[in-house]
Amino acid sequence: QVHLVESGGGFVQAGGSLRLSCDLSEGTLRTISMAWFRQAPGEERSFVAALSWSDGNTWYHDSVKGRFTISADNAKNTVYLQMNSLKPEDTGVYFCAAQVLSSYYYRSAPARYNYWGQGTQVTVSS
């Protein structure tokens, strides 16, 4: 029903920037929050950033604070993750996620979110 498609990943040198996009297939009427997660090889999926649709409030993992920005364009049904000052440890597959049901899980918990994109690879070289 709800499909999320990420794009914008690629290869970049340390210190460089990338902007990831997440396109929503059915608009945002049911959206409560959106989030980005990432998964490095051999590691678990971990929280990166989240955005509350109602008030635009944002949350970030400490490791990306000051470097990454999550935002949304309602007209385009798109959520973005602007990544600046990239580090090799930022390397991984990045997933966007949508919350459409009320939840008491933490914003950093994958279980809070109901739909997931296919992921886009980000590789940062040193």
Backbone as ProteinMPNN parsed JSONL, in Angstrom:
{"seq_chain_A": "QVHLVESGGGFVQAGGSLRLSCDLSEGTLRTISMAWFRQAPGEERSFVAALSWSDGNTWYHDSVKGRFTISADNAKNTVYLQMNSLKPEDTGVYFCAAQVLSSYYYRSAPARYNYWGQGTQVTVSS", "coords_chain_A": {"N_chain_A": [[0.83, -1.201, 0.0], [1.771, 1.345, 0.951], [4.61, 2.615, -0.383], [8.03, 3.238, -0.19], [10.734, 4.862, -1.643], [14.104, 5.096, -1.819], [16.772, 7.262, -2.85], [19.825, 8.706, -4.163], [22.146, 7.899, -2.934], [25.67, 6.977, -2.944], [29.173, 7.142, -3.827], [31.559, 8.901, -1.937], [34.113, 11.159, -0.875], [35.674, 11.45, 2.354], [34.482, 14.12, 4.307], [32.92, 15.152, 2.346], [29.633, 15.666, 0.802], [26.257, 14.437, 0.615], [22.899, 14.118, -0.572], [20.142, 12.415, 0.363], [17.085, 11.073, -0.887], [13.671, 10.303, -0.274], [10.947, 8.989, -1.658], [7.47, 9.042, -1.33], [4.812, 6.847, -2.003], [2.037, 7.219, -1.77], [1.394, 9.78, -0.879], [1.105, 11.891, 2.059], [-0.925, 11.865, 3.957], [-1.551, 10.078, 6.022], [0.716, 10.046, 7.491], [2.651, 10.044, 10.399], [5.235, 10.259, 11.427], [8.563, 10.414, 10.032], [11.589, 8.701, 9.295], [15.132, 8.08, 9.171], [17.282, 5.353, 8.883], [20.316, 3.449, 9.189], [22.524, 0.864, 8.047], [25.413, -0.735, 8.602], [27.878, -2.949, 7.142], [27.632, -6.156, 8.561], [26.557, -5.132, 10.886], [23.883, -4.063, 13.094], [20.725, -2.57, 12.186], [20.555, 0.889, 12.604], [19.477, 3.909, 14.236], [19.232, 7.088, 12.659], [18.015, 9.659, 12.041], [14.963, 11.481, 12.682], [11.687, 12.789, 11.921], [8.935, 14.633, 12.971], [5.764, 14.75, 11.62], [3.617, 16.439, 12.218], [4.498, 18.745, 13.627], [7.012, 19.285, 12.705], [9.241, 18.807, 14.239], [12.504, 17.549, 14.962], [14.795, 14.802, 15.384], [18.001, 13.501, 16.161], [20.602, 11.097, 15.935], [23.383, 11.103, 18.126], [25.819, 10.855, 16.821], [25.534, 12.039, 14.352], [24.604, 14.571, 14.696], [24.542, 17.996, 13.946], [25.712, 17.588, 11.525], [24.024, 16.182, 9.782], [20.797, 16.684, 8.256], [17.367, 16.296, 8.447], [14.512, 16.644, 6.425], [11.414, 17.681, 4.806], [9.359, 17.774, 1.876], [6.288, 18.562, 1.279], [4.731, 19.006, -1.033], [6.007, 17.537, -2.971], [5.918, 15.063, -1.92], [8.118, 13.978, -0.574], [10.896, 13.058, 1.418], [13.928, 14.163, 2.815], [17.427, 13.592, 3.436], [19.975, 15.431, 4.243], [23.376, 15.183, 4.126], [26.29, 16.184, 5.466], [29.829, 16.85, 5.805], [30.816, 14.204, 5.769], [31.857, 11.079, 7.144], [34.022, 8.183, 7.2], [32.837, 6.265, 8.89], [30.176, 6.715, 8.482], [29.393, 5.15, 6.457], [27.211, 2.858, 4.88], [24.091, 1.104, 4.285], [21.357, 3.064, 3.697], [18.131, 3.563, 4.946], [14.815, 4.724, 4.503], [11.952, 5.317, 6.569], [8.513, 5.046, 7.456], [6.096, 6.125, 9.763], [2.826, 5.369, 10.383], [0.932, 4.627, 12.163], [-0.191, 5.085, 15.524], [2.195, 4.95, 18.144], [4.096, 3.791, 20.948], [6.707, 3.185, 21.014], [10.144, 4.128, 21.158], [11.458, 6.857, 19.229], [13.779, 6.166, 18.022], [13.605, 3.493, 17.614], [13.333, 0.775, 15.428], [10.906, -0.651, 15.389], [8.914, 1.199, 15.737], [8.137, 2.113, 13.283], [6.247, 1.628, 10.267], [6.448, 1.189, 7.535], [8.963, 0.633, 5.1], [11.697, 1.643, 3.03], [13.689, 0.431, 0.239], [16.359, 0.844, 0.557], [19.474, 2.616, 0.133], [22.801, 2.743, -0.95], [25.495, 4.188, 0.773], [28.75, 5.177, 0.591], [31.645, 6.141, 2.13], [34.812, 7.223, 1.637], [38.112, 7.227, 3.026]], "CA_chain_A": [[0.0, 0.0, 0.0], [2.683, 2.468, 1.039], [5.938, 2.27, -0.857], [9.038, 4.264, -0.034], [11.846, 4.608, -2.545], [15.248, 5.949, -1.54], [17.725, 7.525, -3.911], [20.815, 9.711, -3.83], [23.358, 7.336, -2.378], [26.799, 6.9, -3.844], [30.521, 7.187, -3.26], [32.008, 10.251, -1.642], [35.271, 11.242, -0.01], [35.46, 12.008, 3.682], [34.308, 15.56, 4.276], [31.981, 15.501, 1.301], [28.207, 15.734, 1.112], [25.26, 13.763, -0.2], [21.52, 14.306, -0.163], [19.284, 11.281, 0.091], [15.671, 11.366, -1.054], [12.74, 9.209, -0.047], [9.674, 9.31, -2.288], [6.332, 8.315, -0.791], [3.94, 6.469, -3.108], [0.643, 7.59, -1.552], [1.287, 11.037, -0.177], [1.471, 11.989, 3.467], [-2.097, 12.091, 4.795], [-1.522, 9.21, 7.192], [2.053, 10.045, 8.067], [2.871, 10.608, 11.721], [6.632, 10.643, 11.446], [9.459, 9.771, 9.091], [12.904, 8.501, 9.881], [16.208, 7.445, 8.423], [18.143, 4.412, 9.568], [21.4, 2.949, 8.355], [23.035, -0.431, 8.445], [26.753, -1.014, 8.119], [28.107, -4.388, 6.971], [27.802, -6.91, 9.781], [26.007, -4.421, 12.025], [22.432, -3.956, 13.147], [20.165, -1.327, 11.687], [20.618, 1.874, 13.666], [18.772, 5.161, 14.025], [19.99, 8.24, 12.19], [17.262, 10.9, 12.216], [13.513, 11.362, 12.575], [10.941, 14.029, 11.769], [7.52, 14.578, 13.291], [5.045, 15.416, 10.541], [2.668, 17.428, 12.71], [5.119, 19.994, 14.057], [8.315, 19.451, 12.092], [10.33, 18.563, 15.175], [13.469, 16.573, 14.474], [15.661, 14.118, 16.327], [19.184, 12.98, 15.519], [21.573, 10.353, 16.706], [24.491, 11.966, 18.503], [26.926, 10.738, 15.89], [25.291, 12.825, 13.148], [24.148, 15.908, 15.055], [25.35, 19.066, 13.406], [26.18, 17.233, 10.19], [22.901, 15.712, 8.971], [19.533, 17.384, 8.416], [16.206, 15.659, 7.86], [13.501, 17.619, 6.036], [10.371, 17.135, 3.953], [8.682, 18.628, 0.909], [4.951, 17.984, 1.161], [4.251, 19.091, -2.405], [6.653, 16.487, -3.749], [5.808, 13.809, -1.171], [9.5, 13.541, -0.482], [11.676, 13.332, 2.616], [15.34, 14.258, 2.483], [18.467, 13.563, 4.446], [21.173, 16.122, 3.802], [24.513, 14.68, 4.885], [27.492, 16.978, 5.266], [31.007, 16.45, 6.574], [30.705, 12.757, 5.888], [32.973, 10.332, 7.694], [33.986, 6.77, 6.797], [31.916, 5.524, 9.729], [28.819, 6.922, 7.996], [29.16, 4.182, 5.394], [26.195, 1.856, 5.13], [22.856, 1.19, 3.519], [20.435, 3.982, 4.357], [16.73, 3.249, 4.737], [13.806, 5.615, 5.05], [10.874, 4.597, 7.22], [7.327, 5.847, 7.714], [5.184, 5.757, 10.831], [1.452, 5.756, 10.068], [0.11, 4.209, 13.29], [0.272, 5.553, 16.816], [3.135, 4.025, 18.744], [4.817, 4.238, 22.127], [8.116, 2.879, 20.863], [11.022, 5.274, 20.993], [11.645, 7.281, 17.851], [14.96, 5.504, 17.505], [13.349, 2.063, 17.502], [12.748, 0.365, 14.15], [9.55, -1.143, 15.568], [7.977, 2.318, 15.697], [7.806, 2.451, 11.906], [5.384, 0.646, 9.645], [6.846, 0.967, 6.156], [10.385, 0.827, 4.865], [12.192, 1.639, 1.672], [14.587, -0.66, -0.129], [17.705, 1.199, 0.945], [20.411, 3.146, -0.838], [24.148, 2.591, -0.411], [26.368, 5.339, 0.95], [30.112, 4.76, 0.889], [32.517, 7.28, 2.386], [36.201, 6.784, 1.628], [39.037, 8.05, 3.793]], "C_chain_A": [[0.862, 1.246, 0.0], [4.064, 1.988, 0.633], [6.858, 3.476, -0.723], [10.237, 3.895, -0.89], [12.949, 5.607, -2.262], [16.106, 6.13, -2.788], [18.747, 8.537, -3.41], [22.085, 9.187, -3.21], [24.464, 7.283, -3.411], [28.107, 6.88, -3.092], [30.943, 8.628, -3.064], [33.231, 10.188, -0.74], [34.893, 11.802, 1.355], [35.44, 13.528, 3.607], [33.323, 16.034, 3.233], [30.541, 15.449, 1.762], [27.389, 14.903, 0.141], [23.883, 14.146, 0.308], [20.709, 13.11, -0.603], [17.838, 11.73, -0.017], [14.854, 10.112, -0.811], [11.385, 9.639, -0.594], [8.572, 8.42, -1.736], [5.321, 8.069, -1.903], [2.519, 7.0, -2.988], [0.484, 8.872, -0.75], [1.562, 10.902, 1.302], [0.292, 12.141, 4.41], [-2.071, 11.279, 6.082], [-0.21, 9.267, 7.964], [2.088, 10.736, 9.428], [4.307, 11.087, 11.859], [7.394, 9.882, 10.376], [10.823, 9.656, 9.747], [13.866, 7.921, 8.865], [16.995, 6.54, 9.357], [19.272, 4.025, 8.631], [21.911, 1.637, 8.916], [24.39, -0.658, 7.782], [26.932, -2.522, 7.971], [28.367, -5.086, 8.3], [27.235, -6.268, 11.023], [24.485, -4.411, 11.969], [21.977, -2.628, 12.563], [20.065, -0.321, 12.829], [19.97, 3.192, 13.247], [19.703, 6.271, 13.594], [19.258, 9.539, 12.506], [15.775, 10.629, 12.071], [12.881, 12.737, 12.503], [9.483, 13.783, 12.104], [6.745, 15.385, 12.264], [4.169, 16.557, 11.026], [3.31, 18.767, 13.04], [6.512, 20.225, 13.483], [9.49, 19.255, 13.026], [11.227, 17.45, 14.659], [14.308, 16.01, 15.602], [16.819, 13.512, 15.551], [19.989, 12.119, 16.481], [22.769, 11.262, 16.974], [25.615, 11.966, 17.473], [26.76, 11.585, 14.633], [24.809, 14.234, 13.444], [25.105, 16.97, 14.55], [25.858, 18.811, 12.008], [25.04, 16.846, 9.251], [21.655, 16.533, 9.265], [18.427, 16.61, 7.716], [15.163, 16.73, 7.572], [12.497, 16.96, 5.106], [9.81, 18.198, 3.038], [7.325, 18.0, 0.661], [4.446, 17.953, -0.279], [4.808, 17.976, -3.274], [6.551, 15.117, -3.092], [7.176, 13.164, -0.994], [10.119, 13.956, 0.846], [13.146, 13.269, 2.245], [16.213, 14.025, 3.701], [19.702, 14.203, 3.838], [22.319, 15.707, 4.708], [25.754, 15.474, 4.508], [28.614, 16.45, 6.139], [31.026, 14.95, 6.818], [32.006, 12.129, 6.359], [32.897, 8.884, 7.222], [33.0, 5.946, 7.621], [30.452, 5.768, 9.386], [28.449, 5.93, 6.903], [28.107, 3.159, 5.797], [25.038, 1.993, 4.16], [21.874, 2.035, 4.315], [19.002, 3.672, 3.95], [15.858, 4.381, 5.254], [12.65, 4.78, 5.57], [9.738, 5.554, 7.538], [6.517, 5.257, 8.857], [3.796, 6.271, 10.476], [0.468, 5.352, 11.162], [0.689, 4.756, 14.581], [1.142, 4.49, 17.471], [3.78, 4.642, 19.964], [6.273, 3.781, 22.109], [8.903, 4.171, 20.742], [11.191, 5.602, 19.516], [12.842, 6.614, 17.202], [14.767, 4.009, 17.275], [12.738, 1.72, 16.153], [11.29, -0.057, 14.258], [8.506, -0.041, 15.565], [7.404, 2.522, 14.295], [7.146, 1.286, 11.183], [5.752, 0.299, 8.206], [8.298, 1.365, 5.965], [10.701, 0.847, 3.385], [13.187, 0.52, 1.457], [16.037, -0.396, 0.248], [18.534, 1.739, -0.2], [21.799, 3.171, -0.202], [24.878, 3.918, -0.361], [27.739, 4.82, 1.357], [31.0, 5.99, 0.992], [33.941, 6.763, 2.503], [37.072, 7.756, 2.396], [40.225, 8.465, 2.958]], "O_chain_A": [[0.702, 2.112, -0.86], [4.616, 1.066, 1.234], [6.499, 4.592, -1.098], [10.701, 2.755, -0.866], [12.769, 6.812, -2.438], [16.155, 5.264, -3.661], [18.56, 9.152, -2.36], [23.018, 9.955, -2.979], [24.236, 7.514, -4.599], [28.15, 6.636, -1.887], [30.712, 9.476, -3.926], [33.367, 9.267, 0.066], [33.913, 12.534, 1.489], [36.268, 14.143, 2.936], [32.929, 17.201, 3.236], [30.252, 15.222, 2.936], [27.782, 14.695, -1.007], [23.717, 14.464, 1.485], [20.599, 12.822, -1.795], [17.412, 12.655, 0.676], [15.293, 9.0, -1.105], [10.751, 10.547, -0.056], [8.715, 7.199, -1.681], [5.005, 8.982, -2.666], [1.857, 7.212, -4.004], [-0.488, 9.015, -0.008], [2.17, 9.93, 1.75], [0.487, 12.515, 5.567], [-2.527, 11.753, 7.123], [-0.059, 8.597, 8.986], [1.616, 11.862, 9.583], [4.561, 12.188, 12.348], [6.942, 8.851, 9.879], [11.162, 10.427, 10.645], [13.47, 7.354, 7.846], [17.329, 6.921, 10.479], [19.192, 4.249, 7.423], [21.753, 1.34, 10.1], [24.491, -0.759, 6.559], [26.214, -3.294, 8.607], [29.222, -4.658, 9.075], [27.408, -6.8, 12.12], [23.881, -4.709, 10.939], [22.758, -1.682, 12.461], [19.549, -0.643, 13.899], [19.924, 3.537, 12.066], [20.822, 6.39, 14.093], [19.811, 10.421, 13.162], [15.372, 9.667, 11.417], [13.454, 13.726, 12.961], [8.865, 12.848, 11.593], [7.027, 16.565, 12.054], [3.996, 17.545, 10.313], [2.728, 19.815, 12.763], [7.126, 21.258, 13.75], [10.63, 19.513, 12.641], [10.763, 16.522, 13.997], [14.507, 16.649, 16.635], [16.647, 13.061, 14.419], [20.045, 12.383, 17.682], [23.122, 12.094, 16.138], [26.286, 12.981, 17.283], [27.734, 11.827, 13.919], [24.623, 15.021, 12.516], [26.321, 16.858, 14.705], [26.382, 19.72, 11.364], [25.087, 17.148, 8.059], [21.471, 17.02, 10.381], [18.534, 16.301, 6.529], [14.953, 17.628, 8.389], [12.693, 15.827, 4.668], [9.787, 19.38, 3.381], [7.214, 17.022, -0.079], [3.808, 16.986, -0.696], [4.148, 17.524, -4.21], [7.036, 14.124, -3.636], [7.359, 11.97, -1.233], [9.892, 15.064, 1.332], [13.56, 12.421, 1.455], [15.794, 14.232, 4.84], [20.39, 13.595, 3.019], [22.239, 15.863, 5.926], [26.207, 15.435, 3.364], [28.383, 15.702, 7.088], [31.227, 14.494, 7.943], [33.099, 12.582, 6.022], [31.816, 8.405, 6.879], [32.389, 5.017, 7.093], [29.573, 5.103, 9.934], [27.296, 5.886, 6.473], [28.114, 2.656, 6.921], [25.016, 2.892, 3.32], [21.597, 1.745, 5.479], [18.695, 3.534, 2.766], [16.125, 4.937, 6.319], [12.393, 3.68, 5.082], [9.965, 6.723, 7.85], [6.282, 4.05, 8.914], [3.607, 7.473, 10.289], [-0.71, 5.702, 11.091], [1.906, 4.88, 14.724], [0.87, 3.293, 17.37], [3.991, 5.854, 20.024], [6.993, 3.971, 23.089], [8.384, 5.186, 20.276], [11.08, 4.726, 18.659], [12.914, 6.506, 15.978], [15.676, 3.334, 16.791], [11.728, 2.309, 15.766], [10.516, 0.153, 13.325], [7.319, -0.325, 15.403], [6.302, 3.049, 14.146], [7.441, 0.12, 11.445], [5.4, -0.775, 7.717], [8.793, 2.306, 6.586], [10.062, 0.162, 2.587], [13.492, -0.243, 2.373], [16.855, -1.316, 0.255], [18.33, 1.373, -1.358], [21.95, 3.575, 0.951], [24.88, 4.678, -1.33], [27.871, 4.108, 2.352], [31.092, 6.783, 0.055], [34.238, 5.951, 3.379], [36.81, 8.958, 2.42], [41.109, 9.167, 3.449]]}, "name": "protein", "num_of_chains": 1, "seq": "QVHLVESGGGFVQAGGSLRLSCDLSEGTLRTISMAWFRQAPGEERSFVAALSWSDGNTWYHDSVKGRFTISADNAKNTVYLQMNSLKPEDTGVYFCAAQVLSSYYYRSAPARYNYWGQGTQVTVSS"}
